Amino acid sequence: MTGPTANRVFFGWKVVATAFAVAVFSWGIGFYGPSVFLHVLHSQRGWPVSAISAAITAHYLFSAAIVIRLPELHRRFGVASMTRAATGATALGLLGWALAGAPWQLFAAAILTGAGFAATSGAAIIAMVSPWFVQRRAAALSHALNGASAAGILFTPLWVLLIDKTGFVVAAASVGVVMTATIWPLTGRFLGPTPETKGVAPDGEASSQSVRTQLLLREAKPLWALFRDCRFATISAGFALGFFAQIGLVTHLVERLAPILGATGAATAVSAAALCAVPGRLLLGRLLGSADRRLAAAGNFAMQACGVALLALTSGMPTLLIGCALFGLGIGNLVLLPPIIAQAEFEPADVPRVVALVTAINQAVFAFAPFAFGVLHDLTGSYAVAFSAAAVFQLVAGAIVLAGRQMLNPFQTHIVRGSDTNPREPR
C-alpha cells in the first residue's frame, strides 16, 4: 500500500481490539464466573454442588445449541447485531443467577447467559476476526483470544471482591451495566464494517477481486461429508474430550481450592492460572511456525494433565500452585488450536463451517462436565476422583488428535508441520 493509506492502522487490528474486549467480558462472565457462582451459592445458600452444577451444565448446553447455528445467524442478522443481543442477554442472565431463590430458578438464568456466551465466545471471536486476516490469522486470533486470559486474571478475584463487599445482586448488576456500556458502542463502530465495505483484502492489502474470486471458487462441503472426514473426526473428538476435562475443572476449581487457600486465595490461584495462559499462548504461537500443529496440541494436553494430576492428588499449597500453573499454561490454547489446525488441513471454503461445527460439538460435550464433576464430588466427598479422571481424559484427547496425523497425505502433513500460512489460501 502506498500514499496516505500506508500510514493508517489496518482496520482489521481495530476489529481484533474489539474482539479482545468482547472476549474479556464473555469469558469473565460465562467461563470464569460460574466457578465463583458455584462457590457462593453453595456456601451462602447451602444448595448442593450437584444442583448448581446442573444449572451450569444447562448454561453450556444451551450455548452449544446456539453455536451450531451461529454462522447462519451471523449471515442473517450480522455479527454486530448478534453481539449486541448477546450482551443484553448476558446482563439479564447475570441478574437471574444473583436473584434466584431456589436452584431450579438458575436454569432460566442459564438460558440467557448461555445464549450470550454462544455469541461472544470462541466461535464468535473467530467469526469477527477471520474475514480480516489470512496470512496473519494465527497472530490476530491469538491477540483477540488473549481477552479470555485477561478475563481469568481480572474477573475471578473481581467477582469474589465485589460479591463480598456489595452482595451478589449488586455485583451482577454492576458488571452487567459496565459490560453493556463498553461493548455496545464498540460493536456498532468496529464489527459492522467488512473488508469489502472498507475496500481492502485480508491482511490490509489493496482490495483485489482476484482474491475474492479465489476464496469463492468452491462451495463448502456438506455436513455429511465433514462427519465422514477422519481429519474432522479426530479434531472434534479430541478437543471435545479435552474441553470436557478443562471446563469441569475450571468450574469446580474455586470450590476445590477454597478449603485450603480460602475464597480469596482460591480466586487468586485461578487468576494466576489464567495469567499463565498468556505465555502459554505466546509460546504456542512461536512453535506453530516450525512444529507439527497436532503434535503441539498433544503436548498441550499432556502438560495440562500433569497439572491436573497435582490438583487431584496433592493438598499442599506449593504443589497446588504448580498444578494451577501447568494447567493454566494450556487453557487458552484449546480455543486457538482447532481453527489453526482446520486452516492448515481444510480448503478455505470449509474452514468456517469446520470451526463452527467443532465448537458446537465441543460445547455439547463439555456442557455435561460441570454436572458430572458435581455428582462425583457429592458421591465421593472430594474432587480426587473427578480431577484424576480429567487428567486421564486429557491424555486420551492428545492421543486422538495425534491419531489424525496418520490420516493426512504428504502435502497436508507438510502444511501442518511447517507453515504459518495455508498454501491453499490466496496470498
N, C-alpha and C positions, 0 to 999 in steps of 0.2 A: 504494500500500500504506500502511496506517495501523497505529498501535499498535506493539508491540514488534518486529513483523516488519520494520518500516520501517528499524530501526537495524541489522539484521543484514546481513552481506555476502551478496549473492546467491550461492547455491551454484555457479551456473554459472561464476563467476570462480575458484572453487577448482578446478573442473574444468580451466579454462584454465591455471592454475598447474601442475597435474599434467601436463597435455599438454605444457607447456613443458619440464618436467623429462624427460619421455619423449623429446621431440624432441632434447634435448641429447645424451643417450646414443645415440639412434638414428642421428642424423647424424654424431656424433663417431666412432662405430664403423663404421657401414655406408656412409657417404658420404665423409667425410674420411679415415677410416682406411685404405682401400685405396690412396690416394695414397702414404702413408708406407710401407705394407706393400710396395708395388711397389719403392720405392727401397731399402728394407732388404734384401729378398730378392734383388734384383739385385746390389747392391753387396757384400753379405756372403756370399751363397751362389753368386753367379755365374750364376744362372738367367737365360735370355733374357727380355727385356722382353715379347716377344710371348707366351711361355708363361705368365708371371704374369698378363698382361693377359687371357688367355683364361679363367683362373680367376675374375678379377674380373667378366668378362662373364657367366660362369655364376652368380655371386652375384646380379647384377641380373636375369638371365633367370629364375631360379627365383623371385625376388621377384615378378616380373611375373605368373608363373603363379598365385601365391597371391593377389595383389592383386585379380585379376579375380573371385575367389570371396570376397573379404573381406566384403562386405555379408551374404552368406549365412552365413558363419562367425560373424559378429557376432550375427546373429539366432539362430543355433543354440546358440552357447556363451557369448555375452555379450562385451562389449568388455573387461571386466576379466580374464576367464579367458584370452582370446586375447592380451592384452598380457602377462600373466604367462608364458604359454607361450612367447611370442616372446622375452622376457627370458632365459629359460633356454636357448633355442636359440642365442641370440646369444652368451651366455657360453661355451657348449661350442664353438661355431664359432670363437670367438676363439682358444681353445687349439689348435684344429686348424690354424689359419693359422700359429701360432707353432711347433708341434711337427712340421710337415710336413718329411719327409726327402727328398722329391722333388717336382717340380712337379705330378705327377698327383694327389698327396695333397691338394693345395689344393682340388680340386674337391669332395671330401667336405666339407671345411670350408665351402666356398662355399654348399652346400645349406643348412647350418644358419644361417649368417649371412644368407643371402638370405631364408629364412623369417622370421627375426627382424626384418629390415629391413622386410619387407612389412607386418607387423602393428604397426609402431611409427612408420612414417614418414608421408608426406603424406596418403594416403587414410585411414589410421588416425587421425591427428590431427584431420582434418576430421570423421570419424565421432564422435570423442569430444566435440568442441565444438559442432557444428552443432545437435544437438537442444535445446541450451540457449539459442540465440540466433536471432533473425530480423532485427530491425531493426539490431542491433549485431553481426551476424555477421562483417562485414568486419573490424571492430576486434578482436573476440575471436580470430578466426583469425590476424590479424596478430600479436597478442601471443603466442599459442601457438607460431606458427611462428618467432618470434624465437629460440626454442630452437635452431633449426637454425643461425642465425647465431652464437649463443653457442657452439655446438659447434665451429664452424670457428675461432673466436677461441681457445678453450681447448684443444681436443683436438689440433690439428695440432702445435703446439710441445710439448704434453704427451707425445704419442706419441714424438716424437724424443728428448725428455729421458729418459723412462722406459726406452726401449729402449737408449739409450746408457749409462745408469747401471746398469740391472739386467738387461738382456738381453730378448729378445723374449718368452720364455716367462713370466718373472715379470711383465713389464709387462702381458701379455694376461690373466694370472690376476688381477692386482690390479684392473684395470679391470672385469673380469667380476664380481668379488666386490662392488666398490663399487656397480656398476650394480644388481645383484640386491638388495642391502641397501637401496638407495634406492627403486627402482621398485616392488618387491613390496608393501610396506605402503601406499604412496600409491595404487597401483592398487586395492587392496581397499577403501580408505576412500572414494575420490572417483570412481572410474569405475564402481562398481556401481550407485549410485542413478540414477534417471531423473527428468525433470521431473514425470512422473505420480506416482511414489512420493513425491516431495517436495511434491506438491500445488501446483505453480506452473506457469505457462505460460512460453514462451520470453521472455527478457529480464527475467525476475523479476517479471512481473505476476502478479496473483492467478490461480489456476487457473480456466480457462474452458472449459467443454465446447464452446462455440461455436467456439473457436479450433481445438480438436482436430477437430471435425467438418469445418471448412472445409479443413483440411490433408488430410483423407481423402476429400474429395468425389470425386476421380477417381484411378483406379489409374494407376501409372506406365506409360509407353509400352513396348511390347515392344521387344526388342533390334533386330529387323529394322527397325523404324520409326526408331530413332535412327540407325542406319547409313545410312539414306536421307535423313536430315536434313542439309542443307548447313551449317547452323549448327554441328552436332556435328562434321561432317567437317572444317571449317576450324579448329575449336578443336583437335581431336585431331591432325590432320596438322601444323599449325603448331607446336604445343608439343612434339610428338614429335621434330620436326626440331631445334627449339631445345634440347631436353633432350639430344639426341644430341651436339650440339656441346658443351654445358656439362659433361656427365658425362665425356666423353672428355678434355676439358681439365682438369677437376679431378683426375681420376685420374692424369694424367701431369704435373701442374704442378710437384710437388716434384722429380721427375726432370728436368724441363726447366730449372728454376732452379738446382738444386744445383751444377752445374759452374761457375756464375758467382757464386752467393751462398753456396755451402756448404750442407750439410744443415740447419744451424740457421737460416741466413739464409733459405733457401727455405721452411722451415716458418713462419718469422715473416712472410714475404711472403704466404703462403696465409692465415695468421691475420689479417693486415691486410685482405686481400680479403674475408674473412668479416665483419670488423668493418664494412667499408663497406656490407655488406648491410643493416645496421640503419638508417642514414639513408636508404638507398635504399627500403626498405620503408615507412618513415615518410613520405617524400616521396610515394610512390605512394598511401598512404592519404589524404593531403591532396588529391591530384589527383582521386581517384575520385569525389568529390562533384560535380565540375563538368566533368570531362574524359570523353571517349569511352573506354570501357574497352579496346576493341580498339585504338584509336589509342595509348593508353598502353602496351599490350603491344608494339606495333610499335616505339615509341620505346625501350622497354626492350631489345629485341633489337638495335636499331641502336647503342645506347650500348655494349652488350657487344661487338658486332662491332668497334667501334673499338679497344677494349681488347685484344681477341684479336689483331687485326692487329699491334699493337705487340709483343705477346708472340711473334708468329710471325716478324716481320721485323727486330727490333732485338735488340741484345745489351748495350746499356749499362744500368747499374743504374737511372738515373733513368727511362728510358723503360719499362723492365720494371716498375718500381713503379707508374708511371702506368697501364700496361696492367692490372696486377692490380687497381688501384682502380676503373677503369672497368668491368672485368668483374665485380668484386665488388659494385658498386652494384646490379646486376641479379640476382645469384644467387638471393636469397630470393624475388624477385617471381615467378619462374617457377612456384613452388609455389602462391603465393597467387592469381595471376591466373585460372587456369582455373575454380576454383569460384566466384569472384566474377563472372566473365562468365556462367557457367552459371546462377547465381542470378538474374541480370538477364534472361536470354533464355528460360529454360525455366520451365514450371509447377513449383510446389513439389514435386509428387509425382515429377517426373522428375529433379530435381536430384541426389539421392544416387546414382542409377544412372548419370547422365551423368558425375559426378565420378569414381566408381569405374572406369567404363569408360575414360574419358580417361586416368586414372592408369595403368591396366593397359596400355593401348596405348603410352603414353609409355615405360613401363619395358620393354616387349617390344622397342621400337625402340632405346632408348638402351642396353640391355644389351649390344649389339654394339659400342658406341663404344670401350670400353677396349681390346678386341682389335683393332679396326680401326686405332686410333691406334698401338698397339704394333707392328702389322705395318708400317704406313707408316714408323715410326721405324726398324725394323730394315732395311727395304728402302732407305731414303734416307740413313740415318746421322744424321738430325737430326729435329727436330719442325717445321721450317719448312713443309713440305707439309701435314702433319696440322693444324696450327694455322691455316694460311691457309684450308684447306677449312672449318674450323669457323666462321671469320668469314663466309664465303660462306653457309654453312647458316643462320646466324643472320639474315642479311639476307633470305634466301628465306623463312624462318619468319615474319618480320614481314610480308612481302608476302602470305603465305597467310592470316594472321589478318586483315589489312586487307580481303582479298577478301570475307570473311564479312560485312562491313558492308553490302555491296551486296545481300545476301540477306535483310536484315531489313525488315519492314514498318515504316511510320512510327511505330507505337506502340512497337515493340521498340527502334527507334533512339532514341526519346526516353528509354526506360529506361536504355539503355547509356550515353547521354551525360550524363544529368544527375541521377541519383537514387542515393542511398545505399541505398535500400530498394527491394524489388520490389513494385510496386503489386499484383501478383497475390497477394502473401503477406498474410495477415491482420495487421492492425496491433493 
